[in-house]
Amino acid sequence: MVAITVLLAATAATFFLDFGSGNLGQSAPQAAFSFDYDSEGPDTLTIEHRSGDSIRAGNLYITVSGASGANGQHDFPSLSGAPAASSEITAGSQVTFSKTSDLSDATVTLNWKSPDSGKSIQLASWEAP
């Protein structure tokens, strides 16, 4: 199993991109995520909320590009192990993306959509090894 951990603090994006000033209608959450890629059998990518703010599951989505299939946007609650859209994702929560795709050349981004303005910000990203 190939494990790649990418930690991204939304604090930097909030500061440098000025999202904390109300442009999103609600302050973007500050959270760190890790990604664990498993290429054994069907490719899977497990995303774990490592630390930071709790986030409503319905405000999260992933975007997949470069995979052999299942490219595009996927709502977080549709992923394996995800709670209902109205539930909170907290540190230690995990979901798995496994849509019978070859992820060996993929890029996956985890995004948060403001419930007030509908604007999005990228919270974390993963690139295939």
ABEGO torsion letter per residue (X at the ends): XBBBBBBBBAAAAAAAAGAAAGAAGBBBBBBBBBBBBBABEBBBBBBBBABEBBBBAAABBBBBBGBABGBEBBBAAABBGBBBAABBBBBGBBBBBBAGBBAAABBBBBBBBBAAAGBBBBABBBBBX
